[in-house]
Amino acid sequence: MSFDNAVDLFDEADVVAIVTTRANGSPIATPIWSVVVDGVPYLRSSRGPDSWWYRHVLAGRPVALAMGDGHLAEQDRAAALDLPREPVSTTYVPGDDPVQAAIEAELTRKYPAGPSIDAMLSAAARTCTLRVEPV
């Protein structure tokens, strides 16, 4: 596996599973939407700063991408932890960064319908955008 494989997964999968770590050190898989803009993957918290996976990331806990179908984490979070993982790092993207418009355009293209897209395009979600990078 490589970070290039992770970028491909972020781009091609409807749902990816990110693996963060609880305060007690145990890993947890979370299904999440992702987009790639100009070869760079991005994550955004649809629930804004209150999302626990987002708080885990901001706390500096390890982050990895489960290298498989993220829908598995929607059905069985424990099974998603059995998938191979690619460690990643993240960098906060400010809400006023020019890339935000391209991220929103890609979110709208990739996820065109449903109430969830509204949450992903909200001002709160915009301020909770992360660029995903290799460790």
BALOBA-1460 file (C-alpha; in Angstrom, 3 decimals):
// residues 135
<rec num="1" residu="m" x="0.000" y="0.000" z="0.000"/>
<rec num="2" residu="s" x="0.997" y="3.573" z="-0.503"/>
<rec num="3" residu="f" x="-0.407" y="7.035" z="-0.108"/>
<rec num="4" residu="d" x="-1.139" y="7.019" z="-3.862"/>
<rec num="5" residu="n" x="-3.454" y="4.040" z="-3.270"/>
<rec num="6" residu="a" x="-5.126" y="5.997" z="-0.488"/>
<rec num="7" residu="v" x="-5.669" y="8.989" z="-2.795"/>
<rec num="8" residu="d" x="-7.267" y="6.679" z="-5.362"/>
<rec num="9" residu="l" x="-9.591" y="5.288" z="-2.688"/>
<rec num="10" residu="f" x="-10.559" y="8.793" z="-1.512"/>
<rec num="11" residu="d" x="-11.354" y="9.696" z="-5.111"/>
<rec num="12" residu="e" x="-13.199" y="6.548" z="-6.204"/>
<rec num="13" residu="a" x="-15.111" y="5.377" z="-3.123"/>
<rec num="14" residu="d" x="-18.470" y="6.850" z="-2.151"/>
<rec num="15" residu="v" x="-17.596" y="6.289" z="1.490"/>
<rec num="16" residu="v" x="-14.207" y="5.815" z="3.104"/>
<rec num="17" residu="a" x="-13.508" y="4.661" z="6.648"/>
<rec num="18" residu="i" x="-11.071" y="6.674" z="8.658"/>
<rec num="19" residu="v" x="-9.595" y="5.127" z="11.751"/>
<rec num="20" residu="t" x="-8.956" y="7.371" z="14.715"/>
<rec num="21" residu="t" x="-8.098" y="6.544" z="18.300"/>
<rec num="22" residu="r" x="-10.208" y="7.027" z="21.387"/>
<rec num="23" residu="a" x="-8.696" y="8.555" z="24.520"/>
<rec num="24" residu="n" x="-8.078" y="5.040" z="25.896"/>
<rec num="25" residu="g" x="-6.027" y="4.159" z="22.787"/>
<rec num="26" residu="s" x="-8.552" y="1.861" z="21.140"/>
<rec num="27" residu="p" x="-9.116" y="2.427" z="17.416"/>
<rec num="28" residu="i" x="-12.496" y="3.239" z="15.927"/>
<rec num="29" residu="a" x="-13.533" y="3.305" z="12.265"/>
<rec num="30" residu="t" x="-15.823" y="6.045" z="11.032"/>
<rec num="31" residu="p" x="-17.529" y="6.090" z="7.637"/>
<rec num="32" residu="i" x="-17.124" y="9.462" z="5.964"/>
<rec num="33" residu="w" x="-17.354" y="11.168" z="2.593"/>
<rec num="34" residu="s" x="-14.193" y="12.342" z="0.891"/>
<rec num="35" residu="v" x="-13.174" y="14.265" z="-2.194"/>
<rec num="36" residu="v" x="-9.993" y="14.793" z="-4.164"/>
<rec num="37" residu="v" x="-9.193" y="18.178" z="-5.699"/>
<rec num="38" residu="d" x="-6.155" y="18.519" z="-7.944"/>
<rec num="39" residu="g" x="-4.768" y="15.225" z="-6.642"/>
<rec num="40" residu="v" x="-5.161" y="16.204" z="-2.972"/>
<rec num="41" residu="p" x="-7.685" y="14.404" z="-0.723"/>
<rec num="42" residu="y" x="-9.912" y="16.315" z="1.678"/>
<rec num="43" residu="l" x="-12.235" y="15.395" z="4.543"/>
<rec num="44" residu="r" x="-14.899" y="17.578" z="6.058"/>
<rec num="45" residu="s" x="-16.970" y="17.133" z="9.197"/>
<rec num="46" residu="s" x="-20.648" y="17.390" z="8.276"/>
<rec num="47" residu="r" x="-21.427" y="17.865" z="11.967"/>
<rec num="48" residu="g" x="-18.922" y="20.665" z="12.358"/>
<rec num="49" residu="p" x="-16.586" y="20.800" z="15.345"/>
<rec num="50" residu="d" x="-18.810" y="18.562" z="17.484"/>
<rec num="51" residu="s" x="-18.044" y="15.412" z="15.505"/>
<rec num="52" residu="w" x="-16.046" y="13.055" z="17.684"/>
<rec num="53" residu="w" x="-13.803" y="11.795" z="14.815"/>
<rec num="54" residu="y" x="-12.912" y="15.406" z="14.030"/>
<rec num="55" residu="r" x="-12.096" y="16.078" z="17.703"/>
<rec num="56" residu="h" x="-9.864" y="12.962" z="17.738"/>
<rec num="57" residu="v" x="-7.933" y="14.304" z="14.744"/>
<rec num="58" residu="l" x="-7.557" y="17.796" z="16.245"/>
<rec num="59" residu="a" x="-6.332" y="16.226" z="19.491"/>
<rec num="60" residu="g" x="-3.369" y="14.856" z="17.528"/>
<rec num="61" residu="r" x="-4.344" y="11.213" z="17.770"/>
<rec num="62" residu="p" x="-3.197" y="8.840" z="15.019"/>
<rec num="63" residu="v" x="-5.277" y="8.790" z="11.828"/>
<rec num="64" residu="a" x="-5.361" y="6.107" z="9.147"/>
<rec num="65" residu="l" x="-7.459" y="5.233" z="6.148"/>
<rec num="66" residu="a" x="-9.003" y="1.754" z="6.105"/>
<rec num="67" residu="m" x="-8.042" y="0.470" z="2.664"/>
<rec num="68" residu="g" x="-11.364" y="-0.969" z="1.564"/>
<rec num="69" residu="d" x="-15.009" y="-0.125" z="1.092"/>
<rec num="70" residu="g" x="-15.972" y="2.433" z="3.736"/>
<rec num="71" residu="h" x="-19.560" y="1.187" z="3.641"/>
<rec num="72" residu="l" x="-18.302" y="-1.680" z="5.789"/>
<rec num="73" residu="a" x="-17.844" y="0.788" z="8.661"/>
<rec num="74" residu="e" x="-21.489" y="1.813" z="8.296"/>
<rec num="75" residu="q" x="-22.548" y="-1.789" z="8.890"/>
<rec num="76" residu="d" x="-19.825" y="-3.091" z="11.202"/>
<rec num="77" residu="r" x="-17.196" y="-0.720" z="12.641"/>
<rec num="78" residu="a" x="-15.231" y="-3.620" z="14.152"/>
<rec num="79" residu="a" x="-14.997" y="-5.407" z="10.789"/>
<rec num="80" residu="a" x="-13.691" y="-2.215" z="9.188"/>
<rec num="81" residu="l" x="-10.817" y="-2.290" z="11.673"/>
<rec num="82" residu="d" x="-9.693" y="-5.587" z="10.144"/>
<rec num="83" residu="l" x="-8.989" y="-3.895" z="6.799"/>
<rec num="84" residu="p" x="-5.392" y="-2.920" z="5.996"/>
<rec num="85" residu="r" x="-4.647" y="0.682" z="6.943"/>
<rec num="86" residu="e" x="-2.642" y="3.516" z="5.455"/>
<rec num="87" residu="p" x="-1.478" y="6.018" z="8.096"/>
<rec num="88" residu="v" x="-2.155" y="9.619" z="7.090"/>
<rec num="89" residu="s" x="-1.687" y="13.075" z="8.519"/>
<rec num="90" residu="t" x="-4.041" y="16.017" z="8.248"/>
<rec num="91" residu="t" x="-3.731" y="19.767" z="7.978"/>
<rec num="92" residu="y" x="-6.499" y="22.210" z="8.817"/>
<rec num="93" residu="v" x="-7.847" y="24.174" z="5.837"/>
<rec num="94" residu="p" x="-9.240" y="27.588" z="6.862"/>
<rec num="95" residu="g" x="-12.802" y="28.363" z="5.824"/>
<rec num="96" residu="d" x="-11.641" y="31.262" z="3.667"/>
<rec num="97" residu="d" x="-8.970" y="29.278" z="1.798"/>
<rec num="98" residu="p" x="-9.569" y="29.555" z="-1.980"/>
<rec num="99" residu="v" x="-9.554" y="25.740" z="-2.326"/>
<rec num="100" residu="q" x="-12.845" y="25.609" z="-0.391"/>
<rec num="101" residu="a" x="-14.838" y="26.551" z="-3.523"/>
<rec num="102" residu="a" x="-13.272" y="23.664" z="-5.456"/>
<rec num="103" residu="i" x="-13.925" y="21.284" z="-2.530"/>
<rec num="104" residu="e" x="-17.580" y="22.301" z="-2.485"/>
<rec num="105" residu="a" x="-17.891" y="21.911" z="-6.250"/>
<rec num="106" residu="e" x="-16.424" y="18.405" z="-6.008"/>
<rec num="107" residu="l" x="-18.683" y="17.492" z="-3.068"/>
<rec num="108" residu="t" x="-21.693" y="18.630" z="-5.100"/>
<rec num="109" residu="r" x="-20.542" y="16.648" z="-8.143"/>
<rec num="110" residu="k" x="-19.731" y="13.467" z="-6.209"/>
<rec num="111" residu="y" x="-22.749" y="13.579" z="-3.863"/>
<rec num="112" residu="p" x="-25.464" y="15.358" z="-5.873"/>
<rec num="113" residu="a" x="-28.629" y="14.598" z="-3.925"/>
<rec num="114" residu="g" x="-29.955" y="14.219" z="-0.437"/>
<rec num="115" residu="p" x="-30.029" y="16.165" z="2.820"/>
<rec num="116" residu="s" x="-26.511" y="15.141" z="3.800"/>
<rec num="117" residu="i" x="-24.953" y="17.289" z="1.094"/>
<rec num="118" residu="d" x="-26.537" y="20.379" z="2.667"/>
<rec num="119" residu="a" x="-24.727" y="19.608" z="5.918"/>
<rec num="120" residu="m" x="-21.423" y="19.142" z="4.052"/>
<rec num="121" residu="l" x="-21.848" y="22.555" z="2.407"/>
<rec num="122" residu="s" x="-22.764" y="24.403" z="5.611"/>
<rec num="123" residu="a" x="-20.636" y="27.151" z="7.108"/>
<rec num="124" residu="a" x="-19.917" y="24.954" z="10.147"/>
<rec num="125" residu="a" x="-18.667" y="22.101" z="7.955"/>
<rec num="126" residu="r" x="-16.579" y="24.483" z="5.837"/>
<rec num="127" residu="t" x="-14.641" y="25.492" z="8.944"/>
<rec num="128" residu="c" x="-13.947" y="21.791" z="9.662"/>
<rec num="129" residu="t" x="-12.095" y="20.867" z="6.482"/>
<rec num="130" residu="l" x="-8.888" y="18.837" z="6.558"/>
<rec num="131" residu="r" x="-6.313" y="18.200" z="3.848"/>
<rec num="132" residu="v" x="-5.070" y="14.612" z="3.990"/>
<rec num="133" residu="e" x="-1.343" y="14.035" z="3.482"/>
<rec num="134" residu="p" x="1.152" y="11.223" z="3.780"/>
<rec num="135" residu="v" x="2.719" y="10.646" z="7.184"/>
